[in-house]
Amino acid sequence: MTPETISLRRDFLAANKGRRVATSAFVLLVNPRGDGDPRIRAGYTVTKKIGGAVVRNRIKRRFRALAQALLPSHGMAGADHVLIGRDAALTRDFADLRADLERALAKAAR
């Protein structure tokens, strides 16, 4: 099951009130919605400071692949997960990104 995508600004702002776990490549925000819906939702954001549209979209594609692989098994049910990209997300090895996200999800679940 792939996570549903967050697209509304208010959902991103609500996720900002949740638990925050920082790594070198991204910041993970996890916010339990509390609406009784067990679906896992994911959002991705990269600021213009990181680079142009091509760079930002490449980072978001990497994040989407990570979320599809890890959120169904490691994510919190009924929560919104937002990945905020940093510079290292573009050049970091994908296996290292995956390990970082696994650790961040475990830390957020505590």
Phi and psi restraints in degrees (range 20) as a CNS / XPLOR table:
assign (resid 1 and name C) (resid 2 and name N)
       (resid 2 and name CA) (resid 2 and name C) 1.0 -86.0 20.0 2
assign (resid 2 and name N) (resid 2 and name CA)
       (resid 2 and name C) (resid 3 and name N) 1.0 146.8 20.0 2
assign (resid 2 and name C) (resid 3 and name N)
       (resid 3 and name CA) (resid 3 and name C) 1.0 -68.9 20.0 2
assign (resid 3 and name N) (resid 3 and name CA)
       (resid 3 and name C) (resid 4 and name N) 1.0 146.5 20.0 2
assign (resid 3 and name C) (resid 4 and name N)
       (resid 4 and name CA) (resid 4 and name C) 1.0 -72.1 20.0 2
assign (resid 4 and name N) (resid 4 and name CA)
       (resid 4 and name C) (resid 5 and name N) 1.0 146.9 20.0 2
assign (resid 4 and name C) (resid 5 and name N)
       (resid 5 and name CA) (resid 5 and name C) 1.0 -91.8 20.0 2
assign (resid 5 and name N) (resid 5 and name CA)
       (resid 5 and name C) (resid 6 and name N) 1.0 135.2 20.0 2
assign (resid 5 and name C) (resid 6 and name N)
       (resid 6 and name CA) (resid 6 and name C) 1.0 -83.6 20.0 2
assign (resid 6 and name N) (resid 6 and name CA)
       (resid 6 and name C) (resid 7 and name N) 1.0 131.3 20.0 2
assign (resid 6 and name C) (resid 7 and name N)
       (resid 7 and name CA) (resid 7 and name C) 1.0 -129.1 20.0 2
assign (resid 7 and name N) (resid 7 and name CA)
       (resid 7 and name C) (resid 8 and name N) 1.0 -16.2 20.0 2
assign (resid 7 and name C) (resid 8 and name N)
       (resid 8 and name CA) (resid 8 and name C) 1.0 -87.2 20.0 2
assign (resid 8 and name N) (resid 8 and name CA)
       (resid 8 and name C) (resid 9 and name N) 1.0 138.3 20.0 2
assign (resid 8 and name C) (resid 9 and name N)
       (resid 9 and name CA) (resid 9 and name C) 1.0 -59.0 20.0 2
assign (resid 9 and name N) (resid 9 and name CA)
       (resid 9 and name C) (resid 10 and name N) 1.0 -39.2 20.0 2
assign (resid 9 and name C) (resid 10 and name N)
       (resid 10 and name CA) (resid 10 and name C) 1.0 -63.2 20.0 2
assign (resid 10 and name N) (resid 10 and name CA)
       (resid 10 and name C) (resid 11 and name N) 1.0 -30.8 20.0 2
assign (resid 10 and name C) (resid 11 and name N)
       (resid 11 and name CA) (resid 11 and name C) 1.0 -71.5 20.0 2
assign (resid 11 and name N) (resid 11 and name CA)
       (resid 11 and name C) (resid 12 and name N) 1.0 -37.0 20.0 2
assign (resid 11 and name C) (resid 12 and name N)
       (resid 12 and name CA) (resid 12 and name C) 1.0 -65.6 20.0 2
assign (resid 12 and name N) (resid 12 and name CA)
       (resid 12 and name C) (resid 13 and name N) 1.0 -41.8 20.0 2
assign (resid 12 and name C) (resid 13 and name N)
       (resid 13 and name CA) (resid 13 and name C) 1.0 -65.7 20.0 2
assign (resid 13 and name N) (resid 13 and name CA)
       (resid 13 and name C) (resid 14 and name N) 1.0 -37.7 20.0 2
assign (resid 13 and name C) (resid 14 and name N)
       (resid 14 and name CA) (resid 14 and name C) 1.0 -66.0 20.0 2
assign (resid 14 and name N) (resid 14 and name CA)
       (resid 14 and name C) (resid 15 and name N) 1.0 -38.6 20.0 2
assign (resid 14 and name C) (resid 15 and name N)
       (resid 15 and name CA) (resid 15 and name C) 1.0 -64.5 20.0 2
assign (resid 15 and name N) (resid 15 and name CA)
       (resid 15 and name C) (resid 16 and name N) 1.0 -27.5 20.0 2
assign (resid 15 and name C) (resid 16 and name N)
       (resid 16 and name CA) (resid 16 and name C) 1.0 -65.5 20.0 2
assign (resid 16 and name N) (resid 16 and name CA)
       (resid 16 and name C) (resid 17 and name N) 1.0 -18.0 20.0 2
assign (resid 16 and name C) (resid 17 and name N)
       (resid 17 and name CA) (resid 17 and name C) 1.0 -85.3 20.0 2
assign (resid 17 and name N) (resid 17 and name CA)
       (resid 17 and name C) (resid 18 and name N) 1.0 -7.5 20.0 2
assign (resid 17 and name C) (resid 18 and name N)
       (resid 18 and name CA) (resid 18 and name C) 1.0 -86.3 20.0 2
assign (resid 18 and name N) (resid 18 and name CA)
       (resid 18 and name C) (resid 19 and name N) 1.0 -163.0 20.0 2
assign (resid 18 and name C) (resid 19 and name N)
       (resid 19 and name CA) (resid 19 and name C) 1.0 -73.1 20.0 2
assign (resid 19 and name N) (resid 19 and name CA)
       (resid 19 and name C) (resid 20 and name N) 1.0 139.0 20.0 2
assign (resid 19 and name C) (resid 20 and name N)
       (resid 20 and name CA) (resid 20 and name C) 1.0 -120.9 20.0 2
assign (resid 20 and name N) (resid 20 and name CA)
       (resid 20 and name C) (resid 21 and name N) 1.0 126.6 20.0 2
assign (resid 20 and name C) (resid 21 and name N)
       (resid 21 and name CA) (resid 21 and name C) 1.0 -128.0 20.0 2
assign (resid 21 and name N) (resid 21 and name CA)
       (resid 21 and name C) (resid 22 and name N) 1.0 121.4 20.0 2
assign (resid 21 and name C) (resid 22 and name N)
       (resid 22 and name CA) (resid 22 and name C) 1.0 -102.3 20.0 2
assign (resid 22 and name N) (resid 22 and name CA)
       (resid 22 and name C) (resid 23 and name N) 1.0 140.7 20.0 2
assign (resid 22 and name C) (resid 23 and name N)
       (resid 23 and name CA) (resid 23 and name C) 1.0 -128.7 20.0 2
assign (resid 23 and name N) (resid 23 and name CA)
       (resid 23 and name C) (resid 24 and name N) 1.0 -178.4 20.0 2
assign (resid 23 and name C) (resid 24 and name N)
       (resid 24 and name CA) (resid 24 and name C) 1.0 -71.9 20.0 2
assign (resid 24 and name N) (resid 24 and name CA)
       (resid 24 and name C) (resid 25 and name N) 1.0 -26.2 20.0 2
assign (resid 24 and name C) (resid 25 and name N)
       (resid 25 and name CA) (resid 25 and name C) 1.0 -102.1 20.0 2
assign (resid 25 and name N) (resid 25 and name CA)
       (resid 25 and name C) (resid 26 and name N) 1.0 -20.4 20.0 2
assign (resid 25 and name C) (resid 26 and name N)
       (resid 26 and name CA) (resid 26 and name C) 1.0 -160.8 20.0 2
assign (resid 26 and name N) (resid 26 and name CA)
       (resid 26 and name C) (resid 27 and name N) 1.0 166.7 20.0 2
assign (resid 26 and name C) (resid 27 and name N)
       (resid 27 and name CA) (resid 27 and name C) 1.0 -115.5 20.0 2
assign (resid 27 and name N) (resid 27 and name CA)
       (resid 27 and name C) (resid 28 and name N) 1.0 128.6 20.0 2
assign (resid 27 and name C) (resid 28 and name N)
       (resid 28 and name CA) (resid 28 and name C) 1.0 -101.8 20.0 2
assign (resid 28 and name N) (resid 28 and name CA)
       (resid 28 and name C) (resid 29 and name N) 1.0 127.4 20.0 2
assign (resid 28 and name C) (resid 29 and name N)
       (resid 29 and name CA) (resid 29 and name C) 1.0 -110.4 20.0 2
assign (resid 29 and name N) (resid 29 and name CA)
       (resid 29 and name C) (resid 30 and name N) 1.0 129.6 20.0 2
assign (resid 29 and name C) (resid 30 and name N)
       (resid 30 and name CA) (resid 30 and name C) 1.0 -127.1 20.0 2
assign (resid 30 and name N) (resid 30 and name CA)
       (resid 30 and name C) (resid 31 and name N) 1.0 122.2 20.0 2
assign (resid 30 and name C) (resid 31 and name N)
       (resid 31 and name CA) (resid 31 and name C) 1.0 -131.8 20.0 2
assign (resid 31 and name N) (resid 31 and name CA)
       (resid 31 and name C) (resid 32 and name N) 1.0 110.7 20.0 2
assign (resid 31 and name C) (resid 32 and name N)
       (resid 32 and name CA) (resid 32 and name C) 1.0 -63.5 20.0 2
assign (resid 32 and name N) (resid 32 and name CA)
       (resid 32 and name C) (resid 33 and name N) 1.0 129.7 20.0 2
assign (resid 32 and name C) (resid 33 and name N)
       (resid 33 and name CA) (resid 33 and name C) 1.0 -75.9 20.0 2
assign (resid 33 and name N) (resid 33 and name CA)
       (resid 33 and name C) (resid 34 and name N) 1.0 -35.6 20.0 2
assign (resid 33 and name C) (resid 34 and name N)
       (resid 34 and name CA) (resid 34 and name C) 1.0 72.4 20.0 2
assign (resid 34 and name N) (resid 34 and name CA)
       (resid 34 and name C) (resid 35 and name N) 1.0 22.5 20.0 2
assign (resid 34 and name C) (resid 35 and name N)
       (resid 35 and name CA) (resid 35 and name C) 1.0 -101.8 20.0 2
assign (resid 35 and name N) (resid 35 and name CA)
       (resid 35 and name C) (resid 36 and name N) 1.0 5.6 20.0 2
assign (resid 35 and name C) (resid 36 and name N)
       (resid 36 and name CA) (resid 36 and name C) 1.0 81.5 20.0 2
assign (resid 36 and name N) (resid 36 and name CA)
       (resid 36 and name C) (resid 37 and name N) 1.0 -2.3 20.0 2
assign (resid 36 and name C) (resid 37 and name N)
       (resid 37 and name CA) (resid 37 and name C) 1.0 -90.3 20.0 2
assign (resid 37 and name N) (resid 37 and name CA)
       (resid 37 and name C) (resid 38 and name N) 1.0 119.9 20.0 2
assign (resid 37 and name C) (resid 38 and name N)
       (resid 38 and name CA) (resid 38 and name C) 1.0 -79.7 20.0 2
assign (resid 38 and name N) (resid 38 and name CA)
       (resid 38 and name C) (resid 39 and name N) 1.0 -0.5 20.0 2
assign (resid 38 and name C) (resid 39 and name N)
       (resid 39 and name CA) (resid 39 and name C) 1.0 -65.0 20.0 2
assign (resid 39 and name N) (resid 39 and name CA)
       (resid 39 and name C) (resid 40 and name N) 1.0 145.3 20.0 2
assign (resid 39 and name C) (resid 40 and name N)
       (resid 40 and name CA) (resid 40 and name C) 1.0 -95.7 20.0 2
assign (resid 40 and name N) (resid 40 and name CA)
       (resid 40 and name C) (resid 41 and name N) 1.0 129.8 20.0 2
assign (resid 40 and name C) (resid 41 and name N)
       (resid 41 and name CA) (resid 41 and name C) 1.0 -118.2 20.0 2
assign (resid 41 and name N) (resid 41 and name CA)
       (resid 41 and name C) (resid 42 and name N) 1.0 148.8 20.0 2
assign (resid 41 and name C) (resid 42 and name N)
       (resid 42 and name CA) (resid 42 and name C) 1.0 -133.8 20.0 2
assign (resid 42 and name N) (resid 42 and name CA)
       (resid 42 and name C) (resid 43 and name N) 1.0 142.7 20.0 2
assign (resid 42 and name C) (resid 43 and name N)
       (resid 43 and name CA) (resid 43 and name C) 1.0 -132.7 20.0 2
assign (resid 43 and name N) (resid 43 and name CA)
       (resid 43 and name C) (resid 44 and name N) 1.0 154.1 20.0 2
assign (resid 43 and name C) (resid 44 and name N)
       (resid 44 and name CA) (resid 44 and name C) 1.0 -135.2 20.0 2
assign (resid 44 and name N) (resid 44 and name CA)
       (resid 44 and name C) (resid 45 and name N) 1.0 134.2 20.0 2
assign (resid 44 and name C) (resid 45 and name N)
       (resid 45 and name CA) (resid 45 and name C) 1.0 -144.9 20.0 2
assign (resid 45 and name N) (resid 45 and name CA)
       (resid 45 and name C) (resid 46 and name N) 1.0 140.6 20.0 2
assign (resid 45 and name C) (resid 46 and name N)
       (resid 46 and name CA) (resid 46 and name C) 1.0 -139.8 20.0 2
assign (resid 46 and name N) (resid 46 and name CA)
       (resid 46 and name C) (resid 47 and name N) 1.0 126.5 20.0 2
assign (resid 46 and name C) (resid 47 and name N)
       (resid 47 and name CA) (resid 47 and name C) 1.0 -77.3 20.0 2
assign (resid 47 and name N) (resid 47 and name CA)
       (resid 47 and name C) (resid 48 and name N) 1.0 162.7 20.0 2
assign (resid 47 and name C) (resid 48 and name N)
       (resid 48 and name CA) (resid 48 and name C) 1.0 -68.3 20.0 2
assign (resid 48 and name N) (resid 48 and name CA)
       (resid 48 and name C) (resid 49 and name N) 1.0 -17.7 20.0 2
assign (resid 48 and name C) (resid 49 and name N)
       (resid 49 and name CA) (resid 49 and name C) 1.0 -63.1 20.0 2
assign (resid 49 and name N) (resid 49 and name CA)
       (resid 49 and name C) (resid 50 and name N) 1.0 -26.5 20.0 2
assign (resid 49 and name C) (resid 50 and name N)
       (resid 50 and name CA) (resid 50 and name C) 1.0 -72.2 20.0 2
assign (resid 50 and name N) (resid 50 and name CA)
       (resid 50 and name C) (resid 51 and name N) 1.0 -38.3 20.0 2
assign (resid 50 and name C) (resid 51 and name N)
       (resid 51 and name CA) (resid 51 and name C) 1.0 166.5 20.0 2
assign (resid 51 and name N) (resid 51 and name CA)
       (resid 51 and name C) (resid 52 and name N) 1.0 -171.7 20.0 2
assign (resid 51 and name C) (resid 52 and name N)
       (resid 52 and name CA) (resid 52 and name C) 1.0 -74.1 20.0 2
assign (resid 52 and name N) (resid 52 and name CA)
       (resid 52 and name C) (resid 53 and name N) 1.0 -175.9 20.0 2
assign (resid 52 and name C) (resid 53 and name N)
       (resid 53 and name CA) (resid 53 and name C) 1.0 -61.1 20.0 2
assign (resid 53 and name N) (resid 53 and name CA)
       (resid 53 and name C) (resid 54 and name N) 1.0 -37.8 20.0 2
assign (resid 53 and name C) (resid 54 and name N)
       (resid 54 and name CA) (resid 54 and name C) 1.0 -63.4 20.0 2
assign (resid 54 and name N) (resid 54 and name CA)
       (resid 54 and name C) (resid 55 and name N) 1.0 -45.6 20.0 2
assign (resid 54 and name C) (resid 55 and name N)
       (resid 55 and name CA) (resid 55 and name C) 1.0 -64.8 20.0 2
assign (resid 55 and name N) (resid 55 and name CA)
       (resid 55 and name C) (resid 56 and name N) 1.0 -47.3 20.0 2
assign (resid 55 and name C) (resid 56 and name N)
       (resid 56 and name CA) (resid 56 and name C) 1.0 -62.3 20.0 2
assign (resid 56 and name N) (resid 56 and name CA)
       (resid 56 and name C) (resid 57 and name N) 1.0 -41.6 20.0 2
assign (resid 56 and name C) (resid 57 and name N)
       (resid 57 and name CA) (resid 57 and name C) 1.0 -68.5 20.0 2
assign (resid 57 and name N) (resid 57 and name CA)
       (resid 57 and name C) (resid 58 and name N) 1.0 -34.9 20.0 2
assign (resid 57 and name C) (resid 58 and name N)
       (resid 58 and name CA) (resid 58 and name C) 1.0 -64.1 20.0 2
assign (resid 58 and name N) (resid 58 and name CA)
       (resid 58 and name C) (resid 59 and name N) 1.0 -42.4 20.0 2
assign (resid 58 and name C) (resid 59 and name N)
       (resid 59 and name CA) (resid 59 and name C) 1.0 -63.7 20.0 2
assign (resid 59 and name N) (resid 59 and name CA)
       (resid 59 and name C) (resid 60 and name N) 1.0 -42.9 20.0 2
assign (resid 59 and name C) (resid 60 and name N)
       (resid 60 and name CA) (resid 60 and name C) 1.0 -65.5 20.0 2
assign (resid 60 and name N) (resid 60 and name CA)
       (resid 60 and name C) (resid 61 and name N) 1.0 -35.4 20.0 2
assign (resid 60 and name C) (resid 61 and name N)
       (resid 61 and name CA) (resid 61 and name C) 1.0 -63.3 20.0 2
assign (resid 61 and name N) (resid 61 and name CA)
       (resid 61 and name C) (resid 62 and name N) 1.0 -40.7 20.0 2
assign (resid 61 and name C) (resid 62 and name N)
       (resid 62 and name CA) (resid 62 and name C) 1.0 -63.2 20.0 2
assign (resid 62 and name N) (resid 62 and name CA)
       (resid 62 and name C) (resid 63 and name N) 1.0 -42.2 20.0 2
assign (resid 62 and name C) (resid 63 and name N)
       (resid 63 and name CA) (resid 63 and name C) 1.0 -63.3 20.0 2
assign (resid 63 and name N) (resid 63 and name CA)
       (resid 63 and name C) (resid 64 and name N) 1.0 -41.2 20.0 2
assign (resid 63 and name C) (resid 64 and name N)
       (resid 64 and name CA) (resid 64 and name C) 1.0 -61.4 20.0 2
assign (resid 64 and name N) (resid 64 and name CA)
       (resid 64 and name C) (resid 65 and name N) 1.0 -42.0 20.0 2
assign (resid 64 and name C) (resid 65 and name N)
       (resid 65 and name CA) (resid 65 and name C) 1.0 -63.4 20.0 2
assign (resid 65 and name N) (resid 65 and name CA)
       (resid 65 and name C) (resid 66 and name N) 1.0 -41.2 20.0 2
assign (resid 65 and name C) (resid 66 and name N)
       (resid 66 and name CA) (resid 66 and name C) 1.0 -62.6 20.0 2
assign (resid 66 and name N) (resid 66 and name CA)
       (resid 66 and name C) (resid 67 and name N) 1.0 -45.8 20.0 2
assign (resid 66 and name C) (resid 67 and name N)
       (resid 67 and name CA) (resid 67 and name C) 1.0 -63.6 20.0 2
assign (resid 67 and name N) (resid 67 and name CA)
       (resid 67 and name C) (resid 68 and name N) 1.0 -41.8 20.0 2
assign (resid 67 and name C) (resid 68 and name N)
       (resid 68 and name CA) (resid 68 and name C) 1.0 -64.3 20.0 2
assign (resid 68 and name N) (resid 68 and name CA)
       (resid 68 and name C) (resid 69 and name N) 1.0 -33.3 20.0 2
assign (resid 68 and name C) (resid 69 and name N)
       (resid 69 and name CA) (resid 69 and name C) 1.0 -79.9 20.0 2
assign (resid 69 and name N) (resid 69 and name CA)
       (resid 69 and name C) (resid 70 and name N) 1.0 -36.7 20.0 2
assign (resid 69 and name C) (resid 70 and name N)
       (resid 70 and name CA) (resid 70 and name C) 1.0 -108.0 20.0 2
assign (resid 70 and name N) (resid 70 and name CA)
       (resid 70 and name C) (resid 71 and name N) 1.0 -33.3 20.0 2
assign (resid 70 and name C) (resid 71 and name N)
       (resid 71 and name CA) (resid 71 and name C) 1.0 -63.5 20.0 2
assign (resid 71 and name N) (resid 71 and name CA)
       (resid 71 and name C) (resid 72 and name N) 1.0 -38.7 20.0 2
assign (resid 71 and name C) (resid 72 and name N)
       (resid 72 and name CA) (resid 72 and name C) 1.0 -59.3 20.0 2
assign (resid 72 and name N) (resid 72 and name CA)
       (resid 72 and name C) (resid 73 and name N) 1.0 -32.5 20.0 2
assign (resid 72 and name C) (resid 73 and name N)
       (resid 73 and name CA) (resid 73 and name C) 1.0 -99.7 20.0 2
assign (resid 73 and name N) (resid 73 and name CA)
       (resid 73 and name C) (resid 74 and name N) 1.0 -30.2 20.0 2
assign (resid 73 and name C) (resid 74 and name N)
       (resid 74 and name CA) (resid 74 and name C) 1.0 -111.0 20.0 2
assign (resid 74 and name N) (resid 74 and name CA)
       (resid 74 and name C) (resid 75 and name N) 1.0 -14.1 20.0 2
assign (resid 74 and name C) (resid 75 and name N)
       (resid 75 and name CA) (resid 75 and name C) 1.0 -76.6 20.0 2
assign (resid 75 and name N) (resid 75 and name CA)
       (resid 75 and name C) (resid 76 and name N) 1.0 164.2 20.0 2
assign (resid 75 and name C) (resid 76 and name N)
       (resid 76 and name CA) (resid 76 and name C) 1.0 -88.1 20.0 2
assign (resid 76 and name N) (resid 76 and name CA)
       (resid 76 and name C) (resid 77 and name N) 1.0 127.1 20.0 2
assign (resid 76 and name C) (resid 77 and name N)
       (resid 77 and name CA) (resid 77 and name C) 1.0 -66.4 20.0 2
assign (resid 77 and name N) (resid 77 and name CA)
       (resid 77 and name C) (resid 78 and name N) 1.0 140.0 20.0 2
assign (resid 77 and name C) (resid 78 and name N)
       (resid 78 and name CA) (resid 78 and name C) 1.0 74.4 20.0 2
assign (resid 78 and name N) (resid 78 and name CA)
       (resid 78 and name C) (resid 79 and name N) 1.0 22.7 20.0 2
assign (resid 78 and name C) (resid 79 and name N)
       (resid 79 and name CA) (resid 79 and name C) 1.0 -128.7 20.0 2
assign (resid 79 and name N) (resid 79 and name CA)
       (resid 79 and name C) (resid 80 and name N) 1.0 155.8 20.0 2
assign (resid 79 and name C) (resid 80 and name N)
       (resid 80 and name CA) (resid 80 and name C) 1.0 -96.7 20.0 2
assign (resid 80 and name N) (resid 80 and name CA)
       (resid 80 and name C) (resid 81 and name N) 1.0 134.5 20.0 2
assign (resid 80 and name C) (resid 81 and name N)
       (resid 81 and name CA) (resid 81 and name C) 1.0 -118.9 20.0 2
assign (resid 81 and name N) (resid 81 and name CA)
       (resid 81 and name C) (resid 82 and name N) 1.0 124.1 20.0 2
assign (resid 81 and name C) (resid 82 and name N)
       (resid 82 and name CA) (resid 82 and name C) 1.0 -121.6 20.0 2
assign (resid 82 and name N) (resid 82 and name CA)
       (resid 82 and name C) (resid 83 and name N) 1.0 129.3 20.0 2
assign (resid 82 and name C) (resid 83 and name N)
       (resid 83 and name CA) (resid 83 and name C) 1.0 -105.3 20.0 2
assign (resid 83 and name N) (resid 83 and name CA)
       (resid 83 and name C) (resid 84 and name N) 1.0 121.6 20.0 2
assign (resid 83 and name C) (resid 84 and name N)
       (resid 84 and name CA) (resid 84 and name C) 1.0 -106.1 20.0 2
assign (resid 84 and name N) (resid 84 and name CA)
       (resid 84 and name C) (resid 85 and name N) 1.0 117.4 20.0 2
assign (resid 84 and name C) (resid 85 and name N)
       (resid 85 and name CA) (resid 85 and name C) 1.0 -74.0 20.0 2
assign (resid 85 and name N) (resid 85 and name CA)
       (resid 85 and name C) (resid 86 and name N) 1.0 146.9 20.0 2
assign (resid 85 and name C) (resid 86 and name N)
       (resid 86 and name CA) (resid 86 and name C) 1.0 -121.7 20.0 2
assign (resid 86 and name N) (resid 86 and name CA)
       (resid 86 and name C) (resid 87 and name N) 1.0 172.8 20.0 2
assign (resid 86 and name C) (resid 87 and name N)
       (resid 87 and name CA) (resid 87 and name C) 1.0 -53.6 20.0 2
assign (resid 87 and name N) (resid 87 and name CA)
       (resid 87 and name C) (resid 88 and name N) 1.0 -42.8 20.0 2
assign (resid 87 and name C) (resid 88 and name N)
       (resid 88 and name CA) (resid 88 and name C) 1.0 -67.4 20.0 2
assign (resid 88 and name N) (resid 88 and name CA)
       (resid 88 and name C) (resid 89 and name N) 1.0 -14.7 20.0 2
assign (resid 88 and name C) (resid 89 and name N)
       (resid 89 and name CA) (resid 89 and name C) 1.0 -65.0 20.0 2
assign (resid 89 and name N) (resid 89 and name CA)
       (resid 89 and name C) (resid 90 and name N) 1.0 -24.7 20.0 2
assign (resid 89 and name C) (resid 90 and name N)
       (resid 90 and name CA) (resid 90 and name C) 1.0 -78.4 20.0 2
assign (resid 90 and name N) (resid 90 and name CA)
       (resid 90 and name C) (resid 91 and name N) 1.0 -38.7 20.0 2
assign (resid 90 and name C) (resid 91 and name N)
       (resid 91 and name CA) (resid 91 and name C) 1.0 -102.9 20.0 2
assign (resid 91 and name N) (resid 91 and name CA)
       (resid 91 and name C) (resid 92 and name N) 1.0 -14.3 20.0 2
assign (resid 91 and name C) (resid 92 and name N)
       (resid 92 and name CA) (resid 92 and name C) 1.0 -68.5 20.0 2
assign (resid 92 and name N) (resid 92 and name CA)
       (resid 92 and name C) (resid 93 and name N) 1.0 141.2 20.0 2
assign (resid 92 and name C) (resid 93 and name N)
       (resid 93 and name CA) (resid 93 and name C) 1.0 -59.7 20.0 2
assign (resid 93 and name N) (resid 93 and name CA)
       (resid 93 and name C) (resid 94 and name N) 1.0 141.1 20.0 2
assign (resid 93 and name C) (resid 94 and name N)
       (resid 94 and name CA) (resid 94 and name C) 1.0 -62.2 20.0 2
assign (resid 94 and name N) (resid 94 and name CA)
       (resid 94 and name C) (resid 95 and name N) 1.0 -37.3 20.0 2
assign (resid 94 and name C) (resid 95 and name N)
       (resid 95 and name CA) (resid 95 and name C) 1.0 -64.0 20.0 2
assign (resid 95 and name N) (resid 95 and name CA)
       (resid 95 and name C) (resid 96 and name N) 1.0 -37.1 20.0 2
assign (resid 95 and name C) (resid 96 and name N)
       (resid 96 and name CA) (resid 96 and name C) 1.0 -68.8 20.0 2
assign (resid 96 and name N) (resid 96 and name CA)
       (resid 96 and name C) (resid 97 and name N) 1.0 -39.1 20.0 2
assign (resid 96 and name C) (resid 97 and name N)
       (resid 97 and name CA) (resid 97 and name C) 1.0 -60.2 20.0 2
assign (resid 97 and name N) (resid 97 and name CA)
       (resid 97 and name C) (resid 98 and name N) 1.0 -42.7 20.0 2
assign (resid 97 and name C) (resid 98 and name N)
       (resid 98 and name CA) (resid 98 and name C) 1.0 -62.2 20.0 2
assign (resid 98 and name N) (resid 98 and name CA)
       (resid 98 and name C) (resid 99 and name N) 1.0 -44.3 20.0 2
assign (resid 98 and name C) (resid 99 and name N)
       (resid 99 and name CA) (resid 99 and name C) 1.0 -64.5 20.0 2
assign (resid 99 and name N) (resid 99 and name CA)
       (resid 99 and name C) (resid 100 and name N) 1.0 -39.4 20.0 2
assign (resid 99 and name C) (resid 100 and name N)
       (resid 100 and name CA) (resid 100 and name C) 1.0 -61.1 20.0 2
assign (resid 100 and name N) (resid 100 and name CA)
       (resid 100 and name C) (resid 101 and name N) 1.0 -43.8 20.0 2
assign (resid 100 and name C) (resid 101 and name N)
       (resid 101 and name CA) (resid 101 and name C) 1.0 -68.0 20.0 2
assign (resid 101 and name N) (resid 101 and name CA)
       (resid 101 and name C) (resid 102 and name N) 1.0 -38.6 20.0 2
assign (resid 101 and name C) (resid 102 and name N)
       (resid 102 and name CA) (resid 102 and name C) 1.0 -59.9 20.0 2
assign (resid 102 and name N) (resid 102 and name CA)
       (resid 102 and name C) (resid 103 and name N) 1.0 -45.3 20.0 2
assign (resid 102 and name C) (resid 103 and name N)
       (resid 103 and name CA) (resid 103 and name C) 1.0 -64.9 20.0 2
assign (resid 103 and name N) (resid 103 and name CA)
       (resid 103 and name C) (resid 104 and name N) 1.0 -41.9 20.0 2
assign (resid 103 and name C) (resid 104 and name N)
       (resid 104 and name CA) (resid 104 and name C) 1.0 -65.3 20.0 2
assign (resid 104 and name N) (resid 104 and name CA)
       (resid 104 and name C) (resid 105 and name N) 1.0 -40.2 20.0 2
assign (resid 104 and name C) (resid 105 and name N)
       (resid 105 and name CA) (resid 105 and name C) 1.0 -66.0 20.0 2
assign (resid 105 and name N) (resid 105 and name CA)
       (resid 105 and name C) (resid 106 and name N) 1.0 -39.8 20.0 2
assign (resid 105 and name C) (resid 106 and name N)
       (resid 106 and name CA) (resid 106 and name C) 1.0 -64.9 20.0 2
assign (resid 106 and name N) (resid 106 and name CA)
       (resid 106 and name C) (resid 107 and name N) 1.0 -40.4 20.0 2
assign (resid 106 and name C) (resid 107 and name N)
       (resid 107 and name CA) (resid 107 and name C) 1.0 -67.9 20.0 2
assign (resid 107 and name N) (resid 107 and name CA)
       (resid 107 and name C) (resid 108 and name N) 1.0 -38.6 20.0 2
assign (resid 107 and name C) (resid 108 and name N)
       (resid 108 and name CA) (resid 108 and name C) 1.0 -68.9 20.0 2
assign (resid 108 and name N) (resid 108 and name CA)
       (resid 108 and name C) (resid 109 and name N) 1.0 -30.1 20.0 2
assign (resid 108 and name C) (resid 109 and name N)
       (resid 109 and name CA) (resid 109 and name C) 1.0 -73.7 20.0 2
assign (resid 109 and name N) (resid 109 and name CA)
       (resid 109 and name C) (resid 110 and name N) 1.0 -21.2 20.0 2
